[in-house]
Amino acid sequence: MPSKGRLGELQSQLEQHRLDAFLVTHLPNIRYLCGFTGSAGVLTVTLRDAIFFTDGRYADQASAEVRGPKITIRKGKSAMASAIEWLARCHSLRRVGIEPSRMNVAERDFIARALGRERKIVNAPLMVEQMRTVKSADEIARIRAACELGVHLFEKLVQKIRPGVPEREIASQLEFAARRAGVEEMAFPTIVAGGKRSALPHGRASQELIPSKGFVVCDFGVILSGYCSDMTRTLHVGRPTAESRRVYESVREAQQAGLEAVRPGKTVGEVDSAARKVLYNKGLGCFFTHSTGHGLGLEIHEGPRVAAGQQEALRPGMVITVEPGVYLPGKWGVRIEDTVAVTETGCEILTKCPKDLLTV
C-alpha cells in the first residue's frame, strides 16, 4: 500500500513550506506513508531522508511492515525521544514541522526544550491529510470490500430487529457477526436507535427496547484491511403513518439529490446544498442538523468535509459519505447514508443496499 512516491510527494511539500524536517506522529499518517500498523512510532522526514523510530516491542513488526524509511529501534527509549535525539544531532535542520492538531501541549513543550532555541518549531499544514483525500485504486478497492461486507451484515441485522429486543443486543450481534467475517474492528460505536431515540443523530445502541412501532436508525461501519466503511439505513417497525412515509421519502429524495451532485469539479458545499435544498423546500430543513457528509479511508472521518460553505472541489478518487437526515425531537428521526467514490463522470455508490422504506 505505501510507496516511495508518497514520501517523495511529502518531501516536495517540505521544500514548498520551507521546512527542513517534519515529525509525523499521527499513526494513520504514518501507516499511509510507510505501512506501520503498530501503536508506537514516529516518522521523521527531511528533504533527503526518512527515518522511522519505534521501540523494542515493534522490532519484528517494523521490519515486516515498514517500506521506504530507514528503521531505528532504541530499547528503553520512546519513539519520540529517539526521534528528537536524532534531530538534535542534525544541526543543519533548523525549521522542524510538527502536526499541531495531532499533538498535545506537553509533547510540543518536550520537543521545544529538547531542540533548544536554535531550532524553530513550525505548525505545519495538514500535508499528509490532504494527500490522503484522493485515494489510489488499491485504497478504493479496500473501501469497496469493507462496504460490501457492511451491506451483507446489514441484511443479517434486519432479521434481528424486533419489538422488545434491546438496541444493544442487536448491535452486539452485528459486531459479533462482523468479527466472525474477518473485520479488524468496528469503525465507530454502532448506532441502533429506535422510536424517540431515532431523533438522536448519534444515538449509540443502549439498553432501550425496540418499540412496537416507529423508526429505527442503524448506522455502522467496519474496518477491513485497514480501511473503513460507513452506511446508515432507517427502517420502520409496524405500519408507518402517512407522515412518517412523507418524511422518509423526503430524506430519500434529498440523499438522491446529494448523490447526483457528486462529480468532479463540484464543491463539497454544493453537494451539501443540493441535499439541504430538498429538505428546506419540504419544510424540513430546520430538522437537518448536521453536515451532509465527510471523507473516509484509514479513519472514519477524513477530509473533505461535506458541509455548507466548504469550497474544496471534488476530484476523482475522493471517497465521501452522503447522509442527510431529519430529526424531530421527542418523536423520531430518519437518516440515509451511502459511501461513494468520485469517478471521472460522477460517483460510484459503494454501499449498494436498497433504500425503499423497509418495515419489520
MONOR-V450636 format. One record per run of one state. SS is the DSSP state (2 for helix, 1 for strand, 0 for the rest). FROM is the first residue (numbers start at 0). LEN is the number of residues. Records with the same first field share a line. If there is no record, write none. Layout:
# MONOR-V450636
SS: FROM-LEN + FROM-LEN
This chain:
# MONOR-V450636
0: 0-3 + 16-4 + 24-2 + 34-7 + 46-3 + 54-1 + 65-4 + 73-5 + 89-5 + 98-1 + 102-2 + 115-4 + 123-3 + 132-1 + 134-2 + 158-7 + 180-4 + 186-4 + 199-4 + 204-4 + 209-4 + 220-1 + 224-2 + 228-2 + 237-4 + 260-6 + 281-3 + 287-5 + 295-6 + 306-6 + 313-4 + 322-2 + 328-3 + 335-1 + 342-4 + 349-8 + 359-1
2: 3-13 + 26-8 + 55-10 + 78-11 + 99-3 + 104-11 + 126-6 + 136-22 + 166-14 + 194-5 + 241-19 + 267-14 + 284-3
1: 20-4 + 41-5 + 49-5 + 69-4 + 94-4 + 119-4 + 133-1 + 165-1 + 184-2 + 190-4 + 203-1 + 208-1 + 213-7 + 221-3 + 226-2 + 230-7 + 266-1 + 292-3 + 301-5 + 312-1 + 317-5 + 324-4 + 331-4 + 336-6 + 346-3 + 357-2
